[in-house]
């Protein structure tokens, strides 16, 4: 029988303790699930596998599905065998067992309670509403899509302006003449640039242009002489809901969990009898 020998001792201990909880809990409805193993007449079902896989699945991500299932079932079989032996040996009467079971019981209750309360509060509608609030609070950012051609002399710049006035392609002239190697390959395209975040001389020169117009005089900067085309002016679009929804949901879930715990703690009588020392990095002992 293959075992989970690649798990850490701590992980195996957690799995064994969790199995004591979950196997006992799921035996009541074992007949409703597919039976994947039997140990001394006790059935292990897909429900038991699902609990173990949820807890330890990431450690088995690289395995094919059938191998992962086999390894988890083997672990549950071994846990059942050992747990039965432990019961017969009277381990369930020991204080160490009772303390660990009380700890895991509290952790499981905490996890399910928070999961259910957070899930009820952080709905799809709540995420959409948070997105709408954030979008409404974002100030508008005017930006322009620009193309430019950079040359070394004013005379050459004026020749290019004359060519543009005779309706030659700005992109083709940029590819043929521009000294800006990066934008040259893209026909001089600089993309969308927020107002005030480009060379001041260029920013000033394009401020009076309409989309489709180019500067009729060369724009001199420290880099040389530029001819600049304004392709489009707009306010920067807001990020799409689909792009930010996962991060928004995560943020709302974390805030809701913190609020629930803070409210419960405020209503409880708590005596902490050890010094209140903040851990490094602000970790509070919970995985959020």
WOJO-V16678 format. One record per pair of residues at least 4 apart in sequence whose C-alpha atoms are under 7 Angstrom apart, sorted by the first residue. I is the first residue (numbers start at 1). J is the second residue. If there is no record, write none. Layout:
i->{I | I}
j->{J | J}
This chain:
i->{1 | 2 | 2 | 3 | 3 | 3 | 4 | 4 | 7 | 7 | 8 | 9 | 10 | 11 | 12 | 13 | 14 | 15 | 16 | 16 | 17 | 18 | 19 | 19 | 19 | 20 | 21 | 22 | 22 | 23 | 23 | 26 | 26 | 26 | 30 | 30 | 33 | 33 | 33 | 34 | 34 | 35 | 35 | 35 | 35 | 36 | 36 | 36 | 37 | 37 | 38 | 38 | 38 | 39 | 39 | 39 | 39 | 44 | 45 | 46 | 47 | 48 | 49 | 49 | 49 | 50 | 51 | 52 | 53 | 57 | 60 | 63 | 63 | 64 | 65 | 66 | 67 | 68 | 69 | 70 | 71 | 72 | 73 | 74 | 75 | 76 | 77 | 78 | 79 | 80 | 81 | 82 | 83 | 84 | 85 | 86 | 86 | 87 | 87 | 91 | 92 | 92 | 94 | 95 | 96 | 97 | 98 | 99 | 100 | 101 | 102 | 103 | 104 | 105 | 106 | 107 | 108 | 109 | 110 | 111 | 112 | 113 | 114 | 114 | 115 | 116 | 117 | 118 | 118 | 118 | 118 | 119 | 122 | 122 | 122 | 122 | 123 | 124 | 125 | 126 | 127 | 127 | 127 | 127 | 128 | 129 | 130 | 131 | 131 | 132 | 133 | 134 | 135 | 140 | 140 | 141 | 141 | 141 | 142 | 142 | 142 | 142 | 142 | 143 | 143 | 143 | 143 | 143 | 143 | 143 | 143 | 144 | 144 | 144 | 144 | 144 | 144 | 144 | 145 | 145 | 145 | 145 | 145 | 145 | 145 | 145 | 146 | 146 | 146 | 146 | 146 | 146 | 146 | 146 | 147 | 147 | 147 | 147 | 147 | 147 | 148 | 148 | 148 | 148 | 148 | 148 | 149 | 149 | 149 | 149 | 149 | 149 | 150 | 150 | 150 | 150 | 150 | 150 | 150 | 151 | 151 | 151 | 151 | 151 | 151 | 151 | 151 | 152 | 152 | 153 | 153 | 153 | 154 | 154 | 154 | 155 | 156 | 157 | 157 | 157 | 157 | 157 | 158 | 158 | 159 | 160 | 161 | 161 | 162 | 163 | 163 | 164 | 164 | 164 | 169 | 170 | 171 | 171 | 171 | 172 | 172 | 173 | 174 | 174 | 174 | 174 | 175 | 175 | 175 | 178 | 180 | 181 | 183 | 183 | 183 | 183 | 184 | 193 | 195 | 196 | 198 | 198 | 199 | 200 | 201 | 201 | 201 | 202 | 202 | 203 | 205 | 206 | 209 | 209 | 210 | 211 | 211 | 211 | 211 | 212 | 212 | 212 | 213 | 213 | 214 | 214 | 214 | 214 | 215 | 215 | 215 | 218 | 218 | 218 | 219 | 219 | 219 | 220 | 220 | 220 | 221 | 239 | 240 | 241 | 244 | 245 | 246 | 247 | 248 | 249 | 250 | 251 | 252 | 253 | 254 | 254 | 255 | 256 | 257 | 258 | 259 | 260 | 261 | 262 | 263 | 264 | 278 | 279}
j->{74 | 71 | 74 | 71 | 74 | 75 | 71 | 75 | 11 | 12 | 12 | 13 | 14 | 15 | 16 | 17 | 18 | 19 | 20 | 79 | 21 | 22 | 23 | 76 | 79 | 24 | 25 | 26 | 48 | 27 | 48 | 30 | 47 | 48 | 43 | 45 | 45 | 46 | 47 | 45 | 46 | 43 | 44 | 45 | 46 | 44 | 45 | 46 | 43 | 44 | 42 | 43 | 44 | 43 | 77 | 80 | 81 | 48 | 49 | 50 | 51 | 52 | 53 | 72 | 73 | 54 | 55 | 56 | 57 | 61 | 68 | 67 | 68 | 68 | 69 | 70 | 71 | 72 | 73 | 74 | 75 | 76 | 77 | 78 | 79 | 80 | 81 | 82 | 83 | 84 | 85 | 86 | 87 | 88 | 89 | 90 | 91 | 91 | 92 | 97 | 97 | 98 | 98 | 99 | 100 | 101 | 102 | 103 | 104 | 105 | 106 | 107 | 108 | 109 | 110 | 111 | 112 | 113 | 114 | 115 | 116 | 117 | 118 | 257 | 119 | 120 | 121 | 122 | 253 | 256 | 257 | 123 | 126 | 127 | 252 | 253 | 127 | 128 | 129 | 130 | 131 | 245 | 248 | 249 | 132 | 133 | 134 | 135 | 241 | 136 | 137 | 138 | 238 | 235 | 236 | 194 | 235 | 236 | 194 | 195 | 234 | 235 | 236 | 192 | 193 | 194 | 195 | 233 | 234 | 235 | 236 | 192 | 193 | 194 | 230 | 232 | 233 | 234 | 190 | 191 | 192 | 193 | 230 | 231 | 232 | 233 | 189 | 190 | 191 | 192 | 228 | 229 | 230 | 231 | 188 | 189 | 190 | 228 | 229 | 230 | 188 | 189 | 226 | 227 | 228 | 229 | 174 | 178 | 188 | 226 | 227 | 228 | 178 | 179 | 180 | 224 | 225 | 226 | 227 | 156 | 157 | 177 | 178 | 179 | 224 | 225 | 226 | 224 | 225 | 157 | 224 | 225 | 158 | 218 | 225 | 159 | 160 | 161 | 218 | 225 | 226 | 227 | 162 | 218 | 163 | 164 | 165 | 216 | 166 | 167 | 168 | 168 | 169 | 170 | 173 | 174 | 175 | 187 | 188 | 176 | 187 | 177 | 178 | 184 | 187 | 188 | 184 | 185 | 187 | 184 | 184 | 185 | 187 | 188 | 189 | 190 | 188 | 197 | 203 | 203 | 202 | 203 | 203 | 204 | 205 | 219 | 221 | 206 | 219 | 207 | 215 | 230 | 213 | 230 | 230 | 230 | 231 | 232 | 233 | 229 | 230 | 231 | 229 | 230 | 227 | 228 | 229 | 230 | 227 | 228 | 229 | 225 | 226 | 227 | 225 | 226 | 227 | 224 | 225 | 226 | 225 | 243 | 244 | 245 | 248 | 249 | 250 | 251 | 252 | 253 | 254 | 255 | 256 | 257 | 258 | 288 | 259 | 260 | 261 | 262 | 263 | 264 | 265 | 266 | 267 | 268 | 282 | 283}
